[in-house]
Amino acid sequence: MTEQSLRQDAPAIEVKDLRKNFGSNEVLKGIDFHVNRGEVVCVIGPSGSGKSTLLRCVNRLEEPTSGTILVEGVDITDPETDLDKIRTRIGMVFQQFNLFPHLNVLGNLTLAQRRAKRRGKAEALDVARKNLEKVGLGNRENAYPAQLSGGQQQRVAIARALSMNPDMMLFDEPTSALDPELVGDVLAVMRQLADEGMTMMVVTHEMGFAREVGDRVVFMDGGVVVEQGKPEDVLGNPQHERTKAFLSKVL
């Protein structure tokens, strides 16, 4: 970490005038965005709107072209910032589960703990088992990813992220690769995390989840934030024509 220190009074995530270009294609066009501590913010919008790019910029998996990103008050676009240290505070769950196929479930949950958190084997196993119980998979600790359904693999991925004791969780369309009947179990785990007060930024196509669990819904299109507010306002009474057009196709 640099001279900057984590500020307890700062938002969990604060993005200022964020721009991201891929060649001549400007994907993010001056985004201002924040997530308060303990808040669940659901980001919705059509494919190609910049939702996932915004999420991936938040922990610098994508390099911003310009703008500022603060995580708990620390500027992670500052080259002096210890990015690896900040990332230990941010859990990330992707569309694809990204589990190591050659490791069993416990191996997948303990590897990063031991390498990044420097935990001993016994502590790492204890933390892993508690989080497997949390996601309803305490009986599958010795299974390998290929022996699990997609929904189970995604719940293992959530448990792996939780095992790092993050301050916040980022979800990038976590149910989009799942068969419909497997979506509910994953959303139930995410709902439980929200109930426990976890700070969450969720890029999702699951409008029911956004309505029920989100504290705020952000609608993006064309690389900008078009509209945001309480779920009942954005989803139930959208003000912008682009929001209305999108919701007419998905609700």
Backbone bond lengths (Angstrom), bond angles and torsions (degrees), N, CA, C in turn:
res aa  C-N    CA-C-N  psi(-1)  N-CA   C-N-CA  omega(-1)  CA-C   N-CA-C  phi
1 M - - - 1.458 - - 1.518 109.20 -
2 T 1.330 116.15 150.51 1.456 120.57 177.92 1.512 109.42 -89.46
3 E 1.341 114.96 -163.73 1.454 120.03 175.00 1.525 110.79 -59.98
4 Q 1.345 116.00 -27.39 1.456 118.41 176.93 1.526 108.74 -63.50
5 S 1.315 116.46 139.84 1.456 119.33 175.79 1.522 108.53 -126.29
6 L 1.324 115.11 156.44 1.449 120.82 179.74 1.522 109.52 -61.40
7 R 1.324 115.67 133.40 1.459 120.52 -177.79 1.513 109.48 -108.80
8 Q 1.322 115.90 122.35 1.454 120.22 -177.51 1.527 112.35 -68.55
9 D 1.337 117.52 -22.01 1.458 120.60 -178.30 1.528 112.44 -90.21
10 A 1.325 117.30 -4.99 1.464 120.86 -176.27 1.527 110.23 -85.28
11 P 1.356 117.54 154.79 1.465 119.40 171.84 1.527 110.31 -58.64
12 A 1.326 116.60 155.80 1.463 119.77 176.45 1.528 109.81 -60.58
13 I 1.337 115.87 -44.23 1.461 122.15 -179.16 1.525 108.14 -135.85
14 E 1.314 116.20 132.77 1.460 120.42 175.53 1.529 108.69 -139.33
15 V 1.317 115.66 122.11 1.461 122.79 -177.53 1.526 108.18 -116.15
16 K 1.329 116.41 130.74 1.458 120.88 -176.89 1.536 110.05 -126.82
17 D 1.331 115.41 120.05 1.469 123.40 175.21 1.532 111.71 48.09
18 L 1.325 115.90 47.57 1.462 121.07 -176.46 1.518 110.76 -78.25
19 R 1.332 114.86 128.67 1.464 121.27 176.80 1.528 108.90 -127.58
20 K 1.330 114.57 142.18 1.452 120.06 177.99 1.525 109.00 -140.83
21 N 1.326 114.94 121.73 1.463 121.37 176.77 1.525 109.52 -110.66
22 F 1.314 116.05 139.74 1.456 122.18 165.15 1.525 105.91 -111.87
23 G 1.327 115.88 98.38 1.461 119.37 -172.36 1.514 109.31 64.12
24 S 1.322 116.83 -126.68 1.466 120.55 179.96 1.526 112.21 -88.72
25 N 1.329 117.05 -1.39 1.461 121.71 -177.91 1.526 110.05 -91.20
26 E 1.341 116.86 112.68 1.469 120.69 178.52 1.526 108.25 -88.20
27 V 1.346 115.72 108.77 1.462 121.37 -174.28 1.522 111.64 -88.71
28 L 1.333 117.17 -37.09 1.463 122.20 174.46 1.523 108.09 -117.27
29 K 1.315 116.15 129.19 1.469 121.01 -168.73 1.527 111.37 -119.94
30 G 1.329 115.85 60.99 1.462 119.00 176.18 1.520 112.72 83.81
31 I 1.341 115.97 56.84 1.467 121.98 -176.47 1.526 110.59 -81.70
32 D 1.331 115.74 130.57 1.461 122.59 166.75 1.529 106.46 -114.07
33 F 1.338 115.40 126.91 1.466 119.06 -167.71 1.521 107.97 -158.15
34 H 1.324 116.87 145.97 1.466 118.96 175.00 1.526 109.74 -150.12
35 V 1.318 113.97 156.77 1.461 122.68 171.86 1.519 106.59 -130.56
36 N 1.322 117.09 121.49 1.460 120.36 177.94 1.523 110.53 -79.21
37 R 1.311 115.71 159.69 1.466 119.74 177.93 1.523 110.01 -61.84
38 G 1.319 115.39 134.37 1.458 120.85 179.56 1.515 114.41 78.85
39 E 1.321 117.34 3.31 1.463 121.73 -177.36 1.532 109.99 -95.32
40 V 1.339 115.51 146.15 1.457 121.91 172.25 1.522 107.40 -109.16
41 V 1.321 116.57 112.81 1.463 121.77 -179.92 1.528 108.34 -111.49
42 C 1.320 116.31 121.06 1.461 121.88 178.66 1.523 108.75 -102.06
43 V 1.330 115.82 125.75 1.462 122.20 -179.51 1.514 108.10 -104.58
44 I 1.336 115.60 120.30 1.462 120.94 -177.73 1.521 109.24 -121.69
45 G 1.328 115.34 166.28 1.459 120.26 178.82 1.508 110.59 150.95
46 P 1.327 117.18 166.88 1.465 120.57 -178.46 1.519 111.62 -68.33
47 S 1.322 116.23 162.16 1.460 121.08 174.31 1.523 109.50 -57.87
48 G 1.322 116.29 139.07 1.455 120.44 -179.99 1.510 114.74 84.54
49 S 1.338 116.89 6.87 1.472 119.56 -177.17 1.524 112.85 -82.19
50 G 1.351 117.19 -12.73 1.459 120.41 179.51 1.515 114.25 105.40
51 K 1.337 117.55 4.05 1.471 121.61 -175.61 1.530 111.66 -59.87
52 S 1.342 115.51 -54.53 1.464 119.39 -176.47 1.527 111.31 -68.16
53 T 1.332 116.90 -33.97 1.467 119.93 177.39 1.525 110.12 -63.09
54 L 1.332 117.25 -42.67 1.467 120.88 176.28 1.522 110.16 -59.06
55 L 1.326 116.63 -47.93 1.461 120.50 -178.94 1.525 111.05 -60.30
56 R 1.315 116.99 -43.09 1.464 120.87 -176.78 1.530 111.26 -72.21
57 C 1.322 117.36 -25.27 1.470 119.46 174.53 1.530 111.44 -70.76
58 V 1.342 116.16 -27.78 1.465 119.66 -174.75 1.528 111.77 -61.95
59 N 1.339 118.32 -30.59 1.469 117.55 173.23 1.528 111.52 -117.83
60 R 1.336 114.73 24.43 1.461 123.17 172.06 1.527 113.39 62.60
61 L 1.334 117.74 27.69 1.464 119.24 167.54 1.522 109.33 -69.85
62 E 1.327 115.73 -29.03 1.453 122.17 167.84 1.524 107.14 -110.62
63 E 1.314 116.69 139.20 1.461 121.21 -179.06 1.535 108.76 -87.61
64 P 1.329 118.45 118.24 1.467 119.49 178.93 1.528 111.17 -62.34
65 T 1.321 115.78 146.57 1.461 120.11 173.85 1.519 109.98 -75.26
66 S 1.330 116.55 -40.62 1.472 121.84 174.45 1.515 108.40 -160.86
67 G 1.330 114.78 169.46 1.456 120.53 -178.44 1.512 111.07 107.43
68 T 1.318 115.77 179.90 1.464 122.85 -175.25 1.514 110.14 -128.16
69 I 1.337 115.88 138.69 1.465 121.91 175.73 1.521 107.79 -126.47
70 L 1.320 116.05 121.21 1.460 121.34 178.19 1.523 108.94 -111.11
71 V 1.310 116.31 129.86 1.464 122.31 173.84 1.518 107.19 -115.36
72 E 1.336 115.51 114.18 1.464 121.38 -175.81 1.524 111.17 50.77
73 G 1.322 115.53 40.43 1.460 121.51 176.08 1.505 115.45 86.07
74 V 1.329 118.45 -4.97 1.465 121.65 -179.06 1.529 109.20 -99.28
75 D 1.323 116.15 129.19 1.467 121.98 -179.81 1.522 109.07 -77.87
76 I 1.344 116.13 105.45 1.470 118.88 -177.16 1.526 111.59 -84.20
77 T 1.337 117.63 -2.93 1.465 119.35 172.20 1.529 111.06 -88.15
78 D 1.326 117.34 -6.41 1.460 121.89 175.93 1.532 108.46 -74.34
79 P 1.340 118.64 122.35 1.471 120.31 -177.42 1.526 113.35 -60.99
80 E 1.329 117.72 -18.10 1.465 120.57 179.40 1.528 112.89 -82.31
81 T 1.313 117.19 -12.44 1.465 120.36 -177.25 1.527 110.45 -71.43
82 D 1.322 115.86 138.92 1.470 121.90 176.06 1.520 108.12 -78.32
83 L 1.320 115.58 91.50 1.459 121.31 -173.36 1.528 111.88 -64.72
84 D 1.319 117.52 -37.81 1.464 119.76 -179.89 1.524 110.99 -61.86
85 K 1.334 115.30 -37.74 1.468 118.78 -179.62 1.525 110.72 -67.85
86 I 1.335 116.12 -41.05 1.462 119.88 177.93 1.524 110.61 -63.89
87 R 1.324 116.20 -40.28 1.470 119.45 -176.89 1.526 112.29 -63.77
88 T 1.325 118.18 -25.56 1.467 118.85 177.41 1.521 111.04 -66.07
89 R 1.330 117.69 -15.51 1.463 121.72 -179.30 1.533 111.60 -94.03
90 I 1.348 116.09 -5.13 1.461 120.81 -174.92 1.519 109.30 -120.59
91 G 1.330 117.37 109.82 1.457 120.67 174.14 1.509 110.03 -80.35
92 M 1.328 116.85 142.34 1.467 121.12 -177.10 1.517 109.48 -132.37
93 V 1.335 116.00 130.22 1.461 122.13 177.04 1.522 107.35 -125.70
94 F 1.329 115.61 126.56 1.461 122.41 -172.70 1.524 111.34 -101.33
95 Q 1.346 115.55 173.06 1.464 120.24 172.32 1.524 110.22 -60.23
96 Q 1.331 115.17 -49.06 1.462 120.53 176.25 1.522 108.00 -88.67
97 F 1.316 116.70 149.30 1.460 119.71 -165.94 1.531 112.69 -79.02
98 N 1.336 116.53 -26.36 1.464 121.30 175.78 1.524 113.33 55.72
99 L 1.331 116.56 36.72 1.460 120.17 174.11 1.527 108.88 -85.35
100 F 1.330 115.60 150.09 1.464 119.65 176.51 1.529 108.92 -77.49
101 P 1.332 118.64 116.95 1.465 120.04 -173.43 1.527 113.47 -66.92
102 H 1.352 116.77 -23.88 1.465 119.65 -176.59 1.530 112.43 -87.36
103 L 1.335 117.10 -3.80 1.461 120.99 178.08 1.528 109.71 -110.13
104 N 1.337 115.53 144.50 1.460 117.24 174.70 1.530 109.18 -75.69
105 V 1.329 116.49 -179.02 1.462 121.02 -174.53 1.531 110.84 -58.84
106 L 1.315 117.06 -46.68 1.470 119.60 179.60 1.523 111.04 -62.53
107 G 1.317 117.09 -38.95 1.461 120.18 177.91 1.510 112.11 -62.03
108 N 1.334 115.91 -40.49 1.460 120.17 178.11 1.525 111.39 -64.85
109 L 1.335 117.16 -35.03 1.464 120.52 -176.73 1.530 113.29 -82.12
110 T 1.327 117.27 -21.90 1.466 118.50 -175.95 1.524 114.03 -99.53
111 L 1.324 118.19 -17.97 1.465 120.54 -173.57 1.526 112.18 -59.06
112 A 1.341 116.86 -54.95 1.467 119.79 -177.68 1.531 111.45 -68.04
113 Q 1.320 116.04 -34.18 1.469 118.62 177.15 1.525 110.82 -57.57
114 R 1.325 115.69 -44.46 1.469 119.57 -174.73 1.526 111.36 -75.66
115 R 1.344 115.82 -33.80 1.465 118.26 -177.57 1.528 112.26 -83.12
116 A 1.337 116.91 -47.11 1.461 120.00 -174.77 1.526 112.62 -89.42
117 K 1.325 116.71 -36.82 1.471 120.86 -178.81 1.532 112.06 -93.66
118 R 1.339 115.99 -10.07 1.475 121.24 -179.98 1.531 112.11 58.73
119 R 1.313 115.97 34.85 1.459 118.78 178.30 1.519 110.26 -81.54
120 G 1.316 115.47 148.41 1.450 120.19 173.65 1.518 110.61 -71.68
121 K 1.328 115.09 165.45 1.466 119.69 -175.10 1.520 112.18 -59.07
122 A 1.325 117.38 -46.00 1.466 120.62 -175.61 1.531 110.82 -63.78
123 E 1.339 117.17 -43.82 1.460 120.37 -179.97 1.527 110.31 -65.21
124 A 1.342 116.66 -43.99 1.464 120.53 -179.16 1.530 110.87 -61.47
125 L 1.327 116.88 -40.88 1.466 120.09 178.57 1.522 110.89 -65.69
126 D 1.320 117.00 -40.70 1.467 121.44 179.90 1.530 110.50 -61.97
127 V 1.331 116.59 -46.96 1.468 120.93 178.65 1.522 110.40 -62.83
128 A 1.333 116.84 -43.62 1.463 121.09 -179.58 1.527 111.05 -59.99
129 R 1.309 116.70 -45.89 1.473 119.89 -177.43 1.527 111.43 -65.32
130 K 1.327 117.04 -38.92 1.475 119.72 178.01 1.524 110.68 -61.96
131 N 1.333 116.71 -40.33 1.464 118.90 -178.37 1.515 112.23 -76.42
132 L 1.329 117.93 -29.43 1.464 119.42 173.04 1.530 111.00 -65.10
133 E 1.326 116.36 -39.10 1.467 119.70 175.56 1.528 110.29 -62.48
134 K 1.329 115.86 -39.79 1.464 120.45 -178.73 1.529 111.65 -60.41
135 V 1.333 116.87 -37.75 1.474 119.89 -178.65 1.529 112.27 -94.39
136 G 1.350 116.54 8.89 1.457 120.57 174.12 1.513 115.42 79.00
137 L 1.339 116.71 25.69 1.467 119.96 -177.38 1.528 112.26 -127.98
138 G 1.309 115.92 30.89 1.456 119.12 -179.70 1.513 113.92 -61.61
139 N 1.330 116.42 -21.28 1.477 120.11 -178.50 1.524 112.56 -91.57
140 R 1.338 118.60 4.88 1.461 120.03 -176.66 1.529 112.32 -118.97
141 E 1.307 117.81 24.21 1.467 120.18 -173.03 1.524 113.67 -65.20
142 N 1.336 117.31 -24.82 1.465 119.48 -178.88 1.522 113.03 -98.88
143 A 1.332 117.30 0.82 1.462 120.65 -179.93 1.529 110.41 -75.29
144 Y 1.310 115.96 154.25 1.463 121.76 173.90 1.534 108.50 -98.67
145 P 1.326 117.09 155.04 1.469 119.65 -176.46 1.525 114.16 -50.11
146 A 1.327 117.48 -39.97 1.469 120.20 -177.89 1.524 112.26 -64.58
147 Q 1.331 117.15 -17.65 1.463 121.27 -179.87 1.529 112.35 -90.81
148 L 1.329 117.33 1.18 1.458 122.38 -176.25 1.525 110.56 -112.07
149 S 1.331 115.72 151.91 1.467 119.97 172.43 1.531 109.11 -71.54
150 G 1.329 115.35 167.25 1.465 118.92 178.06 1.506 112.13 -59.65
151 G 1.330 117.06 -40.96 1.463 119.67 179.03 1.515 112.40 -64.34
152 Q 1.337 115.84 -39.24 1.469 119.20 176.85 1.520 111.05 -66.13
153 Q 1.330 117.32 -40.61 1.458 119.90 178.44 1.536 110.68 -61.99
154 Q 1.329 116.44 -39.84 1.459 118.64 179.90 1.529 110.74 -67.86
155 R 1.320 117.59 -35.81 1.472 119.55 176.67 1.531 110.83 -68.05
156 V 1.342 117.00 -35.04 1.466 119.55 173.34 1.531 109.95 -62.58
157 A 1.339 116.57 -41.49 1.467 120.12 179.20 1.536 110.93 -62.09
158 I 1.335 116.66 -38.44 1.471 119.93 176.82 1.523 109.90 -65.92
159 A 1.337 116.75 -43.74 1.464 120.02 179.10 1.525 111.11 -62.38
160 R 1.342 116.44 -37.36 1.468 120.15 177.59 1.524 110.40 -62.02
161 A 1.322 116.92 -44.74 1.462 120.06 179.35 1.528 110.77 -64.11
162 L 1.330 117.26 -41.36 1.470 120.98 -179.71 1.525 111.79 -65.85
163 S 1.322 116.30 -27.70 1.469 119.85 -178.05 1.523 112.74 -67.62
164 M 1.316 117.19 -12.62 1.467 120.90 175.90 1.528 111.84 -90.07
165 N 1.348 116.08 4.71 1.470 121.73 -179.13 1.531 112.90 51.87
166 P 1.329 116.84 55.08 1.461 119.38 -177.51 1.523 111.88 -73.15
167 D 1.331 115.41 156.80 1.461 121.33 172.66 1.521 111.21 -81.04
168 M 1.327 116.35 -22.66 1.461 120.36 -177.01 1.523 108.71 -151.01
169 M 1.334 115.26 160.47 1.467 121.38 179.99 1.519 109.86 -126.55
170 L 1.323 116.23 133.94 1.453 123.10 174.37 1.523 108.40 -109.73
171 F 1.329 116.86 129.34 1.462 121.80 -179.90 1.519 108.38 -121.33
172 D 1.342 116.38 121.76 1.456 121.21 -179.98 1.530 109.36 -105.23
173 E 1.337 116.39 91.95 1.464 122.63 -179.13 1.531 110.90 46.00
174 P 1.335 117.12 59.40 1.471 120.43 -170.57 1.518 114.83 -67.07
175 T 1.333 118.72 -14.60 1.471 119.67 -178.72 1.521 112.79 -110.52
176 S 1.334 118.34 1.43 1.468 119.39 -171.40 1.520 113.22 -70.92
177 A 1.332 117.73 -21.22 1.467 119.99 -179.99 1.528 112.25 -95.40
178 L 1.336 117.50 6.04 1.459 120.95 -173.61 1.521 111.82 -100.43
179 D 1.334 115.09 149.75 1.462 119.66 169.43 1.530 108.28 -63.24
180 P 1.333 117.93 146.16 1.462 120.73 -173.85 1.529 114.53 -53.17
181 E 1.341 117.05 -37.80 1.466 118.57 -176.44 1.533 112.64 -72.54
182 L 1.341 117.39 -11.14 1.464 120.51 -179.39 1.528 112.60 -97.74
183 V 1.332 116.12 -7.94 1.466 120.37 -174.59 1.528 111.44 -66.93
184 G 1.336 116.07 -39.51 1.466 120.46 -172.87 1.520 113.75 -58.57
185 D 1.345 117.17 -40.37 1.464 119.93 -178.09 1.524 111.40 -64.84
186 V 1.336 116.52 -38.04 1.465 120.06 179.34 1.523 110.28 -69.49
187 L 1.332 116.76 -44.15 1.465 119.75 179.19 1.530 111.55 -63.96
188 A 1.341 116.54 -32.54 1.465 119.50 178.59 1.528 110.84 -64.46
189 V 1.330 116.86 -39.89 1.461 120.70 177.06 1.528 110.06 -63.87
190 M 1.330 117.02 -43.42 1.460 120.61 179.77 1.527 111.06 -65.61
191 R 1.321 116.53 -37.25 1.466 120.78 177.40 1.525 109.92 -62.98
192 Q 1.322 116.41 -40.80 1.465 120.96 178.50 1.524 111.07 -62.72
193 L 1.331 116.65 -43.11 1.470 120.18 177.89 1.523 111.08 -60.49
194 A 1.325 116.13 -42.42 1.465 120.19 178.49 1.521 110.67 -61.99
195 D 1.334 116.11 -42.56 1.472 120.24 179.60 1.521 111.64 -62.16
196 E 1.337 115.93 -30.04 1.473 120.47 179.85 1.528 112.64 -83.20
197 G 1.347 116.65 -1.43 1.456 119.81 175.08 1.517 115.63 94.19
198 M 1.339 117.69 12.64 1.458 120.06 178.85 1.534 110.27 -67.19
199 T 1.323 115.95 133.76 1.454 121.31 172.67 1.524 108.32 -71.31
200 M 1.333 117.24 127.98 1.465 120.04 -173.65 1.523 111.10 -139.75
201 M 1.327 115.30 135.83 1.464 123.08 168.77 1.519 105.93 -116.99
202 V 1.330 116.06 118.63 1.454 121.12 -170.80 1.528 109.65 -124.50
203 V 1.326 116.64 113.40 1.467 121.42 169.19 1.521 106.32 -86.31
204 T 1.331 116.64 120.61 1.458 117.99 -169.65 1.524 112.01 -150.98
205 H 1.339 114.70 153.50 1.459 122.19 168.51 1.528 110.84 -103.64
206 E 1.329 116.59 1.70 1.464 121.05 -177.39 1.533 109.16 -86.80
207 M 1.331 116.21 92.61 1.462 120.48 -174.98 1.529 112.36 -67.73
208 G 1.335 116.11 -31.89 1.459 118.67 177.57 1.519 111.62 -63.58
209 F 1.339 115.68 -42.14 1.469 120.15 177.37 1.523 110.07 -63.40
210 A 1.344 116.99 -45.36 1.464 120.16 179.80 1.523 111.06 -59.18
211 R 1.317 116.36 -39.63 1.460 120.74 -178.37 1.535 111.62 -69.35
212 E 1.330 115.89 -42.50 1.463 120.66 -173.52 1.523 113.40 -81.86
213 V 1.329 116.37 -37.61 1.471 120.32 -168.19 1.530 112.06 -107.93
214 G 1.316 117.42 -29.22 1.461 120.10 -175.99 1.520 112.34 -67.47
215 D 1.323 115.89 137.87 1.467 120.57 168.21 1.527 109.88 -81.83
216 R 1.339 114.45 -28.94 1.465 120.37 -179.62 1.513 108.20 -147.51
217 V 1.320 116.25 142.91 1.458 122.26 175.45 1.520 108.24 -115.50
218 V 1.328 115.71 131.86 1.460 122.74 178.76 1.520 107.57 -115.05
219 F 1.338 116.68 121.77 1.463 120.80 177.38 1.523 108.80 -100.90
220 M 1.344 115.46 122.12 1.457 121.81 177.57 1.518 110.47 -111.49
221 D 1.315 115.61 146.42 1.461 121.64 172.34 1.517 107.30 -157.49
222 G 1.328 116.50 138.27 1.450 120.57 176.07 1.511 114.85 61.60
223 G 1.348 116.41 29.33 1.459 119.45 176.07 1.511 115.45 80.92
224 V 1.341 117.42 11.76 1.461 120.71 178.25 1.529 109.15 -132.92
225 V 1.337 115.61 158.92 1.462 121.18 170.54 1.521 106.81 -82.93
226 V 1.322 115.98 114.43 1.467 121.35 -177.15 1.521 110.88 -84.72
227 E 1.328 115.86 -41.22 1.464 120.29 -172.88 1.518 108.54 -159.19
228 Q 1.314 117.37 145.18 1.459 121.28 174.81 1.507 109.89 -152.11
229 G 1.334 114.91 157.53 1.456 119.87 -179.68 1.512 110.06 163.25
230 K 1.324 116.40 -166.60 1.451 120.77 177.57 1.530 109.29 -64.68
231 P 1.338 116.77 148.10 1.463 119.50 -177.47 1.526 113.31 -53.50
232 E 1.343 116.26 -41.44 1.461 118.07 -177.37 1.530 111.93 -66.18
233 D 1.339 116.15 -26.46 1.463 119.26 178.30 1.525 111.43 -80.41
234 V 1.342 116.71 -51.61 1.468 119.81 -176.10 1.526 111.18 -67.75
235 L 1.338 116.88 -43.46 1.465 120.15 -177.29 1.516 112.45 -85.19
236 G 1.334 116.48 -30.87 1.465 119.88 -175.38 1.512 114.36 -94.63
237 N 1.330 115.93 -27.29 1.464 118.98 -176.80 1.525 110.04 -146.94
238 P 1.346 117.60 60.82 1.465 120.23 -176.27 1.529 111.28 -62.51
239 Q 1.347 114.96 145.94 1.462 120.15 -176.67 1.515 112.67 -99.04
240 H 1.326 117.37 -25.68 1.456 120.94 -173.40 1.522 110.52 -98.62
241 E 1.325 116.40 140.99 1.468 120.17 -178.07 1.527 112.06 -60.48
242 R 1.330 117.20 -35.95 1.469 119.66 -179.90 1.525 110.57 -66.56
243 T 1.334 116.71 -37.70 1.459 120.13 176.83 1.517 110.04 -65.03
244 K 1.322 116.67 -45.28 1.474 121.21 -178.94 1.530 110.14 -60.49
245 A 1.329 116.53 -43.01 1.469 120.37 -178.54 1.523 110.70 -63.97
246 F 1.337 117.08 -42.65 1.470 120.90 179.44 1.525 110.76 -64.21
247 L 1.325 116.26 -48.35 1.476 119.87 -175.63 1.525 111.51 -67.12
248 S 1.320 117.48 -29.06 1.459 119.95 178.91 1.528 111.57 -63.87
249 K 1.335 116.86 -21.90 1.462 121.39 -178.91 1.528 113.08 -93.95
250 V 1.337 117.09 -20.11 1.471 119.12 -172.28 1.527 113.53 -114.87
251 L 1.322 117.58 -15.35 1.479 119.17 -179.57 1.532 109.93 -99.10
